Amino acid sequence: MAVKDEFMKGVAFVIGKGSRISFWNDIWCGETTLRYDFPKIYLKSNGKTDTVAAHLNWKNGQHVWTQ
């Protein structure tokens, strides 16, 4: 796990449609995972394995949050 964490420091994600990016476990918004930044919300979440795409919809050619 330590090797993965070190490797991920040098990786950037292109969100695109968000279908391959973990909402909670990938670094896609800021410099750490949302799971790390918001542990209490993560623990209460029903969607621990959700992708970013699970929370976005297209509206008028733009992504909008569903929840």
mmCIF file of the N, C-alpha and C atoms, coordinates in Angstrom:
data_MODEL
# 
_entry.id   MODEL 
# 
loop_
_atom_site.group_PDB 
_atom_site.id 
_atom_site.type_symbol 
_atom_site.label_atom_id 
_atom_site.label_alt_id 
_atom_site.label_comp_id 
_atom_site.label_asym_id 
_atom_site.label_entity_id 
_atom_site.label_seq_id 
_atom_site.pdbx_PDB_ins_code 
_atom_site.Cartn_x 
_atom_site.Cartn_y 
_atom_site.Cartn_z 
_atom_site.occupancy 
_atom_site.B_iso_or_equiv 
_atom_site.pdbx_formal_charge 
_atom_site.auth_seq_id 
_atom_site.auth_comp_id 
_atom_site.auth_asym_id 
_atom_site.auth_atom_id 
_atom_site.pdbx_PDB_model_num 
ATOM 1   N N  . MET A 1 1  ? 0.825   -1.191 0.000   1.00 0.00 ? 1  MET A N  1 
ATOM 2   C CA . MET A 1 1  ? 0.000   0.000  0.000   1.00 0.00 ? 1  MET A CA 1 
ATOM 3   C C  . MET A 1 1  ? 0.871   1.258  0.000   1.00 0.00 ? 1  MET A C  1 
ATOM 4   N N  . ALA A 1 2  ? 1.987   1.242  0.716   1.00 0.00 ? 2  ALA A N  1 
ATOM 5   C CA . ALA A 1 2  ? 2.864   2.408  0.766   1.00 0.00 ? 2  ALA A CA 1 
ATOM 6   C C  . ALA A 1 2  ? 3.419   2.733  -0.613  1.00 0.00 ? 2  ALA A C  1 
ATOM 7   N N  . VAL A 1 3  ? 3.715   1.707  -1.408  1.00 0.00 ? 3  VAL A N  1 
ATOM 8   C CA . VAL A 1 3  ? 4.227   1.921  -2.763  1.00 0.00 ? 3  VAL A CA 1 
ATOM 9   C C  . VAL A 1 3  ? 3.158   2.576  -3.626  1.00 0.00 ? 3  VAL A C  1 
ATOM 10  N N  . LYS A 1 4  ? 1.929   2.110  -3.504  1.00 0.00 ? 4  LYS A N  1 
ATOM 11  C CA . LYS A 1 4  ? 0.827   2.705  -4.277  1.00 0.00 ? 4  LYS A CA 1 
ATOM 12  C C  . LYS A 1 4  ? 0.654   4.177  -3.900  1.00 0.00 ? 4  LYS A C  1 
ATOM 13  N N  . ASP A 1 5  ? 0.667   4.471  -2.612  1.00 0.00 ? 5  ASP A N  1 
ATOM 14  C CA . ASP A 1 5  ? 0.500   5.861  -2.163  1.00 0.00 ? 5  ASP A CA 1 
ATOM 15  C C  . ASP A 1 5  ? 1.605   6.753  -2.719  1.00 0.00 ? 5  ASP A C  1 
ATOM 16  N N  . GLU A 1 6  ? 2.837   6.261  -2.708  1.00 0.00 ? 6  GLU A N  1 
ATOM 17  C CA . GLU A 1 6  ? 3.959   7.036  -3.228  1.00 0.00 ? 6  GLU A CA 1 
ATOM 18  C C  . GLU A 1 6  ? 3.819   7.238  -4.735  1.00 0.00 ? 6  GLU A C  1 
ATOM 19  N N  . PHE A 1 7  ? 3.423   6.190  -5.438  1.00 0.00 ? 7  PHE A N  1 
ATOM 20  C CA . PHE A 1 7  ? 3.218   6.275  -6.882  1.00 0.00 ? 7  PHE A CA 1 
ATOM 21  C C  . PHE A 1 7  ? 2.122   7.276  -7.220  1.00 0.00 ? 7  PHE A C  1 
ATOM 22  N N  . MET A 1 8  ? 1.038   7.249  -6.462  1.00 0.00 ? 8  MET A N  1 
ATOM 23  C CA . MET A 1 8  ? -0.113  8.102  -6.756  1.00 0.00 ? 8  MET A CA 1 
ATOM 24  C C  . MET A 1 8  ? 0.201   9.583  -6.572  1.00 0.00 ? 8  MET A C  1 
ATOM 25  N N  . LYS A 1 9  ? 1.233   9.918  -5.816  1.00 0.00 ? 9  LYS A N  1 
ATOM 26  C CA . LYS A 1 9  ? 1.615   11.321 -5.652  1.00 0.00 ? 9  LYS A CA 1 
ATOM 27  C C  . LYS A 1 9  ? 2.021   11.949 -6.974  1.00 0.00 ? 9  LYS A C  1 
ATOM 28  N N  . GLY A 1 10 ? 2.526   11.141 -7.903  1.00 0.00 ? 10 GLY A N  1 
ATOM 29  C CA . GLY A 1 10 ? 2.970   11.655 -9.190  1.00 0.00 ? 10 GLY A CA 1 
ATOM 30  C C  . GLY A 1 10 ? 1.988   11.434 -10.315 1.00 0.00 ? 10 GLY A C  1 
ATOM 31  N N  . VAL A 1 11 ? 0.773   10.987 -10.001 1.00 0.00 ? 11 VAL A N  1 
ATOM 32  C CA . VAL A 1 11 ? -0.219  10.663 -11.022 1.00 0.00 ? 11 VAL A CA 1 
ATOM 33  C C  . VAL A 1 11 ? -1.334  11.704 -11.007 1.00 0.00 ? 11 VAL A C  1 
ATOM 34  N N  . ALA A 1 12 ? -1.778  12.083 -12.179 1.00 0.00 ? 12 ALA A N  1 
ATOM 35  C CA . ALA A 1 12 ? -2.937  12.971 -12.300 1.00 0.00 ? 12 ALA A CA 1 
ATOM 36  C C  . ALA A 1 12 ? -3.993  12.272 -13.137 1.00 0.00 ? 12 ALA A C  1 
ATOM 37  N N  . PHE A 1 13 ? -5.236  12.419 -12.764 1.00 0.00 ? 13 PHE A N  1 
ATOM 38  C CA . PHE A 1 13 ? -6.335  11.817 -13.491 1.00 0.00 ? 13 PHE A CA 1 
ATOM 39  C C  . PHE A 1 13 ? -6.996  12.845 -14.391 1.00 0.00 ? 13 PHE A C  1 
ATOM 40  N N  . VAL A 1 14 ? -7.401  12.398 -15.557 1.00 0.00 ? 14 VAL A N  1 
ATOM 41  C CA . VAL A 1 14 ? -8.275  13.179 -16.412 1.00 0.00 ? 14 VAL A CA 1 
ATOM 42  C C  . VAL A 1 14 ? -9.655  12.575 -16.191 1.00 0.00 ? 14 VAL A C  1 
ATOM 43  N N  . ILE A 1 15 ? -10.548 13.346 -15.655 1.00 0.00 ? 15 ILE A N  1 
ATOM 44  C CA . ILE A 1 15 ? -11.851 12.818 -15.259 1.00 0.00 ? 15 ILE A CA 1 
ATOM 45  C C  . ILE A 1 15 ? -12.644 12.286 -16.444 1.00 0.00 ? 15 ILE A C  1 
ATOM 46  N N  . GLY A 1 16 ? -12.673 13.031 -17.536 1.00 0.00 ? 16 GLY A N  1 
ATOM 47  C CA . GLY A 1 16 ? -13.484 12.587 -18.672 1.00 0.00 ? 16 GLY A CA 1 
ATOM 48  C C  . GLY A 1 16 ? -14.920 12.374 -18.232 1.00 0.00 ? 16 GLY A C  1 
ATOM 49  N N  . LYS A 1 17 ? -15.449 11.189 -18.485 1.00 0.00 ? 17 LYS A N  1 
ATOM 50  C CA . LYS A 1 17 ? -16.812 10.858 -18.070 1.00 0.00 ? 17 LYS A CA 1 
ATOM 51  C C  . LYS A 1 17 ? -16.881 10.400 -16.620 1.00 0.00 ? 17 LYS A C  1 
ATOM 52  N N  . GLY A 1 18 ? -15.732 10.157 -16.016 1.00 0.00 ? 18 GLY A N  1 
ATOM 53  C CA . GLY A 1 18 ? -15.695 9.772  -14.606 1.00 0.00 ? 18 GLY A CA 1 
ATOM 54  C C  . GLY A 1 18 ? -16.017 8.317  -14.327 1.00 0.00 ? 18 GLY A C  1 
ATOM 55  N N  . SER A 1 19 ? -16.092 7.509  -15.361 1.00 0.00 ? 19 SER A N  1 
ATOM 56  C CA . SER A 1 19 ? -16.507 6.111  -15.173 1.00 0.00 ? 19 SER A CA 1 
ATOM 57  C C  . SER A 1 19 ? -15.393 5.206  -14.652 1.00 0.00 ? 19 SER A C  1 
ATOM 58  N N  . ARG A 1 20 ? -14.155 5.672  -14.645 1.00 0.00 ? 20 ARG A N  1 
ATOM 59  C CA . ARG A 1 20 ? -13.044 4.854  -14.149 1.00 0.00 ? 20 ARG A CA 1 
ATOM 60  C C  . ARG A 1 20 ? -12.347 5.486  -12.949 1.00 0.00 ? 20 ARG A C  1 
ATOM 61  N N  . ILE A 1 21 ? -12.929 6.554  -12.416 1.00 0.00 ? 21 ILE A N  1 
ATOM 62  C CA . ILE A 1 21 ? -12.342 7.264  -11.284 1.00 0.00 ? 21 ILE A CA 1 
ATOM 63  C C  . ILE A 1 21 ? -13.187 7.004  -10.042 1.00 0.00 ? 21 ILE A C  1 
ATOM 64  N N  . SER A 1 22 ? -12.571 6.471  -8.993  1.00 0.00 ? 22 SER A N  1 
ATOM 65  C CA . SER A 1 22 ? -13.272 6.226  -7.738  1.00 0.00 ? 22 SER A CA 1 
ATOM 66  C C  . SER A 1 22 ? -13.564 7.561  -7.047  1.00 0.00 ? 22 SER A C  1 
ATOM 67  N N  . PHE A 1 23 ? -14.824 7.785  -6.720  1.00 0.00 ? 23 PHE A N  1 
ATOM 68  C CA . PHE A 1 23 ? -15.231 9.025  -6.069  1.00 0.00 ? 23 PHE A CA 1 
ATOM 69  C C  . PHE A 1 23 ? -14.491 9.225  -4.748  1.00 0.00 ? 23 PHE A C  1 
ATOM 70  N N  . TRP A 1 24 ? -14.400 8.185  -3.932  1.00 0.00 ? 24 TRP A N  1 
ATOM 71  C CA . TRP A 1 24 ? -13.806 8.284  -2.603  1.00 0.00 ? 24 TRP A CA 1 
ATOM 72  C C  . TRP A 1 24 ? -12.320 7.954  -2.555  1.00 0.00 ? 24 TRP A C  1 
ATOM 73  N N  . ASN A 1 25 ? -11.826 7.076  -3.422  1.00 0.00 ? 25 ASN A N  1 
ATOM 74  C CA . ASN A 1 25 ? -10.496 6.504  -3.232  1.00 0.00 ? 25 ASN A CA 1 
ATOM 75  C C  . ASN A 1 25 ? -9.423  6.973  -4.200  1.00 0.00 ? 25 ASN A C  1 
ATOM 76  N N  . ASP A 1 26 ? -9.774  7.724  -5.216  1.00 0.00 ? 26 ASP A N  1 
ATOM 77  C CA . ASP A 1 26 ? -8.780  8.278  -6.135  1.00 0.00 ? 26 ASP A CA 1 
ATOM 78  C C  . ASP A 1 26 ? -8.609  9.768  -5.856  1.00 0.00 ? 26 ASP A C  1 
ATOM 79  N N  . ILE A 1 27 ? -7.436  10.268 -6.147  1.00 0.00 ? 27 ILE A N  1 
ATOM 80  C CA . ILE A 1 27 ? -7.171  11.703 -5.971  1.00 0.00 ? 27 ILE A CA 1 
ATOM 81  C C  . ILE A 1 27 ? -7.590  12.401 -7.261  1.00 0.00 ? 27 ILE A C  1 
ATOM 82  N N  . TRP A 1 28 ? -8.755  12.983 -7.250  1.00 0.00 ? 28 TRP A N  1 
ATOM 83  C CA . TRP A 1 28 ? -9.266  13.658 -8.442  1.00 0.00 ? 28 TRP A CA 1 
ATOM 84  C C  . TRP A 1 28 ? -9.749  15.076 -8.122  1.00 0.00 ? 28 TRP A C  1 
ATOM 85  N N  . CYS A 1 29 ? -9.843  15.386 -6.852  1.00 0.00 ? 29 CYS A N  1 
ATOM 86  C CA . CYS A 1 29 ? -10.341 16.691 -6.422  1.00 0.00 ? 29 CYS A CA 1 
ATOM 87  C C  . CYS A 1 29 ? -9.473  17.156 -5.253  1.00 0.00 ? 29 CYS A C  1 
ATOM 88  N N  . GLY A 1 30 ? -8.445  17.904 -5.546  1.00 0.00 ? 30 GLY A N  1 
ATOM 89  C CA . GLY A 1 30 ? -7.519  18.318 -4.505  1.00 0.00 ? 30 GLY A CA 1 
ATOM 90  C C  . GLY A 1 30 ? -6.270  17.458 -4.506  1.00 0.00 ? 30 GLY A C  1 
ATOM 91  N N  . GLU A 1 31 ? -5.583  17.419 -3.369  1.00 0.00 ? 31 GLU A N  1 
ATOM 92  C CA . GLU A 1 31 ? -4.306  16.716 -3.290  1.00 0.00 ? 31 GLU A CA 1 
ATOM 93  C C  . GLU A 1 31 ? -4.361  15.414 -2.516  1.00 0.00 ? 31 GLU A C  1 
ATOM 94  N N  . THR A 1 32 ? -5.522  15.073 -1.961  1.00 0.00 ? 32 THR A N  1 
ATOM 95  C CA . THR A 1 32 ? -5.716  13.804 -1.270  1.00 0.00 ? 32 THR A CA 1 
ATOM 96  C C  . THR A 1 32 ? -7.072  13.238 -1.667  1.00 0.00 ? 32 THR A C  1 
ATOM 97  N N  . THR A 1 33 ? -7.346  12.016 -1.235  1.00 0.00 ? 33 THR A N  1 
ATOM 98  C CA . THR A 1 33 ? -8.641  11.412 -1.566  1.00 0.00 ? 33 THR A CA 1 
ATOM 99  C C  . THR A 1 33 ? -9.746  12.062 -0.737  1.00 0.00 ? 33 THR A C  1 
ATOM 100 N N  . LEU A 1 34 ? -10.948 12.023 -1.246  1.00 0.00 ? 34 LEU A N  1 
ATOM 101 C CA . LEU A 1 34 ? -12.084 12.537 -0.475  1.00 0.00 ? 34 LEU A CA 1 
ATOM 102 C C  . LEU A 1 34 ? -12.310 11.676 0.767   1.00 0.00 ? 34 LEU A C  1 
ATOM 103 N N  . ARG A 1 35 ? -11.993 10.385 0.664   1.00 0.00 ? 35 ARG A N  1 
ATOM 104 C CA . ARG A 1 35 ? -12.091 9.500  1.822   1.00 0.00 ? 35 ARG A CA 1 
ATOM 105 C C  . ARG A 1 35 ? -11.199 10.001 2.960   1.00 0.00 ? 35 ARG A C  1 
ATOM 106 N N  . TYR A 1 36 ? -10.013 10.452 2.637   1.00 0.00 ? 36 TYR A N  1 
ATOM 107 C CA . TYR A 1 36 ? -9.069  10.972 3.634   1.00 0.00 ? 36 TYR A CA 1 
ATOM 108 C C  . TYR A 1 36 ? -9.530  12.333 4.163   1.00 0.00 ? 36 TYR A C  1 
ATOM 109 N N  . ASP A 1 37 ? -10.003 13.192 3.264   1.00 0.00 ? 37 ASP A N  1 
ATOM 110 C CA . ASP A 1 37 ? -10.410 14.543 3.668   1.00 0.00 ? 37 ASP A CA 1 
ATOM 111 C C  . ASP A 1 37 ? -11.710 14.568 4.470   1.00 0.00 ? 37 ASP A C  1 
ATOM 112 N N  . PHE A 1 38 ? -12.608 13.621 4.192   1.00 0.00 ? 38 PHE A N  1 
ATOM 113 C CA . PHE A 1 38 ? -13.936 13.611 4.826   1.00 0.00 ? 38 PHE A CA 1 
ATOM 114 C C  . PHE A 1 38 ? -14.274 12.234 5.390   1.00 0.00 ? 38 PHE A C  1 
ATOM 115 N N  . PRO A 1 39 ? -13.498 11.743 6.366   1.00 0.00 ? 39 PRO A N  1 
ATOM 116 C CA . PRO A 1 39 ? -13.694 10.374 6.860   1.00 0.00 ? 39 PRO A CA 1 
ATOM 117 C C  . PRO A 1 39 ? -15.068 10.115 7.472   1.00 0.00 ? 39 PRO A C  1 
ATOM 118 N N  . LYS A 1 40 ? -15.645 11.093 8.151   1.00 0.00 ? 40 LYS A N  1 
ATOM 119 C CA . LYS A 1 40 ? -16.958 10.880 8.766   1.00 0.00 ? 40 LYS A CA 1 
ATOM 120 C C  . LYS A 1 40 ? -18.053 10.737 7.716   1.00 0.00 ? 40 LYS A C  1 
ATOM 121 N N  . ILE A 1 41 ? -17.973 11.530 6.654   1.00 0.00 ? 41 ILE A N  1 
ATOM 122 C CA . ILE A 1 41 ? -18.954 11.418 5.569   1.00 0.00 ? 41 ILE A CA 1 
ATOM 123 C C  . ILE A 1 41 ? -18.761 10.087 4.843   1.00 0.00 ? 41 ILE A C  1 
ATOM 124 N N  . TYR A 1 42 ? -17.500 9.705  4.612   1.00 0.00 ? 42 TYR A N  1 
ATOM 125 C CA . TYR A 1 42 ? -17.215 8.432  3.947   1.00 0.00 ? 42 TYR A CA 1 
ATOM 126 C C  . TYR A 1 42 ? -17.819 7.265  4.726   1.00 0.00 ? 42 TYR A C  1 
ATOM 127 N N  . LEU A 1 43 ? -17.648 7.261  6.037   1.00 0.00 ? 43 LEU A N  1 
ATOM 128 C CA . LEU A 1 43 ? -18.174 6.160  6.854   1.00 0.00 ? 43 LEU A CA 1 
ATOM 129 C C  . LEU A 1 43 ? -19.689 6.043  6.757   1.00 0.00 ? 43 LEU A C  1 
ATOM 130 N N  . LYS A 1 44 ? -20.377 7.165  6.554   1.00 0.00 ? 44 LYS A N  1 
ATOM 131 C CA . LYS A 1 44 ? -21.839 7.158  6.444   1.00 0.00 ? 44 LYS A CA 1 
ATOM 132 C C  . LYS A 1 44 ? -22.329 6.926  5.019   1.00 0.00 ? 44 LYS A C  1 
ATOM 133 N N  . SER A 1 45 ? -21.417 6.964  4.065   1.00 0.00 ? 45 SER A N  1 
ATOM 134 C CA . SER A 1 45 ? -21.787 6.834  2.655   1.00 0.00 ? 45 SER A CA 1 
ATOM 135 C C  . SER A 1 45 ? -22.265 5.429  2.314   1.00 0.00 ? 45 SER A C  1 
ATOM 136 N N  . ASN A 1 46 ? -23.312 5.365  1.505   1.00 0.00 ? 46 ASN A N  1 
ATOM 137 C CA . ASN A 1 46 ? -23.789 4.087  0.970   1.00 0.00 ? 46 ASN A CA 1 
ATOM 138 C C  . ASN A 1 46 ? -23.069 3.736  -0.317  1.00 0.00 ? 46 ASN A C  1 
ATOM 139 N N  . GLY A 1 47 ? -22.298 4.660  -0.867  1.00 0.00 ? 47 GLY A N  1 
ATOM 140 C CA . GLY A 1 47 ? -21.659 4.456  -2.161  1.00 0.00 ? 47 GLY A CA 1 
ATOM 141 C C  . GLY A 1 47 ? -20.148 4.443  -2.077  1.00 0.00 ? 47 GLY A C  1 
ATOM 142 N N  . LYS A 1 48 ? -19.587 3.644  -1.204  1.00 0.00 ? 48 LYS A N  1 
ATOM 143 C CA . LYS A 1 48 ? -18.137 3.624  -0.997  1.00 0.00 ? 48 LYS A CA 1 
ATOM 144 C C  . LYS A 1 48 ? -17.353 3.191  -2.236  1.00 0.00 ? 48 LYS A C  1 
ATOM 145 N N  . THR A 1 49 ? -17.984 2.474  -3.142  1.00 0.00 ? 49 THR A N  1 
ATOM 146 C CA . THR A 1 49 ? -17.296 2.027  -4.357  1.00 0.00 ? 49 THR A CA 1 
ATOM 147 C C  . THR A 1 49 ? -17.762 2.793  -5.596  1.00 0.00 ? 49 THR A C  1 
ATOM 148 N N  . ASP A 1 50 ? -18.511 3.848  -5.406  1.00 0.00 ? 50 ASP A N  1 
ATOM 149 C CA . ASP A 1 50 ? -19.019 4.633  -6.537  1.00 0.00 ? 50 ASP A CA 1 
ATOM 150 C C  . ASP A 1 50 ? -17.897 5.281  -7.335  1.00 0.00 ? 50 ASP A C  1 
ATOM 151 N N  . THR A 1 51 ? -18.164 5.475  -8.601  1.00 0.00 ? 51 THR A N  1 
ATOM 152 C CA . THR A 1 51 ? -17.274 6.251  -9.453  1.00 0.00 ? 51 THR A CA 1 
ATOM 153 C C  . THR A 1 51 ? -17.741 7.702  -9.446  1.00 0.00 ? 51 THR A C  1 
ATOM 154 N N  . VAL A 1 52 ? -16.916 8.584  -9.967  1.00 0.00 ? 52 VAL A N  1 
ATOM 155 C CA . VAL A 1 52 ? -17.319 9.984  -10.112 1.00 0.00 ? 52 VAL A CA 1 
ATOM 156 C C  . VAL A 1 52 ? -18.552 10.065 -11.003 1.00 0.00 ? 52 VAL A C  1 
ATOM 157 N N  . ALA A 1 53 ? -18.605 9.243  -12.036 1.00 0.00 ? 53 ALA A N  1 
ATOM 158 C CA . ALA A 1 53 ? -19.729 9.254  -12.973 1.00 0.00 ? 53 ALA A CA 1 
ATOM 159 C C  . ALA A 1 53 ? -21.063 8.950  -12.291 1.00 0.00 ? 53 ALA A C  1 
ATOM 160 N N  . ALA A 1 54 ? -21.033 8.190  -11.201 1.00 0.00 ? 54 ALA A N  1 
ATOM 161 C CA . ALA A 1 54 ? -22.264 7.852  -10.484 1.00 0.00 ? 54 ALA A CA 1 
ATOM 162 C C  . ALA A 1 54 ? -22.926 9.084  -9.877  1.00 0.00 ? 54 ALA A C  1 
ATOM 163 N N  . HIS A 1 55 ? -22.179 10.170 -9.752  1.00 0.00 ? 55 HIS A N  1 
ATOM 164 C CA . HIS A 1 55 ? -22.703 11.382 -9.119  1.00 0.00 ? 55 HIS A CA 1 
ATOM 165 C C  . HIS A 1 55 ? -22.814 12.561 -10.080 1.00 0.00 ? 55 HIS A C  1 
ATOM 166 N N  . LEU A 1 56 ? -22.581 12.311 -11.357 1.00 0.00 ? 56 LEU A N  1 
ATOM 167 C CA . LEU A 1 56 ? -22.663 13.371 -12.359 1.00 0.00 ? 56 LEU A CA 1 
ATOM 168 C C  . LEU A 1 56 ? -23.643 13.004 -13.463 1.00 0.00 ? 56 LEU A C  1 
ATOM 169 N N  . ASN A 1 57 ? -24.314 13.987 -13.982 1.00 0.00 ? 57 ASN A N  1 
ATOM 170 C CA . ASN A 1 57 ? -25.152 13.852 -15.167 1.00 0.00 ? 57 ASN A CA 1 
ATOM 171 C C  . ASN A 1 57 ? -24.781 14.959 -16.137 1.00 0.00 ? 57 ASN A C  1 
ATOM 172 N N  . TRP A 1 58 ? -25.081 14.731 -17.397 1.00 0.00 ? 58 TRP A N  1 
ATOM 173 C CA . TRP A 1 58 ? -24.890 15.777 -18.405 1.00 0.00 ? 58 TRP A CA 1 
ATOM 174 C C  . TRP A 1 58 ? -26.169 16.588 -18.515 1.00 0.00 ? 58 TRP A C  1 
ATOM 175 N N  . LYS A 1 59 ? -26.029 17.905 -18.493 1.00 0.00 ? 59 LYS A N  1 
ATOM 176 C CA . LYS A 1 59 ? -27.167 18.793 -18.697 1.00 0.00 ? 59 LYS A CA 1 
ATOM 177 C C  . LYS A 1 59 ? -26.679 19.982 -19.507 1.00 0.00 ? 59 LYS A C  1 
ATOM 178 N N  . ASN A 1 60 ? -27.255 20.184 -20.664 1.00 0.00 ? 60 ASN A N  1 
ATOM 179 C CA . ASN A 1 60 ? -26.861 21.278 -21.548 1.00 0.00 ? 60 ASN A CA 1 
ATOM 180 C C  . ASN A 1 60 ? -25.357 21.266 -21.836 1.00 0.00 ? 60 ASN A C  1 
ATOM 181 N N  . GLY A 1 61 ? -24.803 20.068 -22.040 1.00 0.00 ? 61 GLY A N  1 
ATOM 182 C CA . GLY A 1 61 ? -23.398 19.937 -22.392 1.00 0.00 ? 61 GLY A CA 1 
ATOM 183 C C  . GLY A 1 61 ? -22.420 20.110 -21.258 1.00 0.00 ? 61 GLY A C  1 
ATOM 184 N N  . GLN A 1 62 ? -22.926 20.122 -20.010 1.00 0.00 ? 62 GLN A N  1 
ATOM 185 C CA . GLN A 1 62 ? -22.038 20.272 -18.849 1.00 0.00 ? 62 GLN A CA 1 
ATOM 186 C C  . GLN A 1 62 ? -22.363 19.212 -17.813 1.00 0.00 ? 62 GLN A C  1 
ATOM 187 N N  . HIS A 1 63 ? -21.337 18.848 -17.021 1.00 0.00 ? 63 HIS A N  1 
ATOM 188 C CA . HIS A 1 63 ? -21.567 17.942 -15.910 1.00 0.00 ? 63 HIS A CA 1 
ATOM 189 C C  . HIS A 1 63 ? -22.271 18.687 -14.784 1.00 0.00 ? 63 HIS A C  1 
ATOM 190 N N  . VAL A 1 64 ? -23.269 18.051 -14.207 1.00 0.00 ? 64 VAL A N  1 
ATOM 191 C CA . VAL A 1 64 ? -23.934 18.603 -13.007 1.00 0.00 ? 64 VAL A CA 1 
ATOM 192 C C  . VAL A 1 64 ? -24.002 17.492 -11.969 1.00 0.00 ? 64 VAL A C  1 
ATOM 193 N N  . TRP A 1 65 ? -23.863 17.840 -10.706 1.00 0.00 ? 65 TRP A N  1 
ATOM 194 C CA . TRP A 1 65 ? -23.903 16.855 -9.629  1.00 0.00 ? 65 TRP A CA 1 
ATOM 195 C C  . TRP A 1 65 ? -25.331 16.364 -9.429  1.00 0.00 ? 65 TRP A C  1 
ATOM 196 N N  . THR A 1 66 ? -25.482 15.056 -9.238  1.00 0.00 ? 66 THR A N  1 
ATOM 197 C CA . THR A 1 66 ? -26.800 14.486 -9.012  1.00 0.00 ? 66 THR A CA 1 
ATOM 198 C C  . THR A 1 66 ? -27.201 14.542 -7.549  1.00 0.00 ? 66 THR A C  1 
ATOM 199 N N  . GLN A 1 67 ? -26.210 14.539 -6.650  1.00 0.00 ? 67 GLN A N  1 
ATOM 200 C CA . GLN A 1 67 ? -26.501 14.575 -5.210  1.00 0.00 ? 67 GLN A CA 1 
ATOM 201 C C  . GLN A 1 67 ? -25.430 15.336 -4.501  1.00 0.00 ? 67 GLN A C  1 
# 
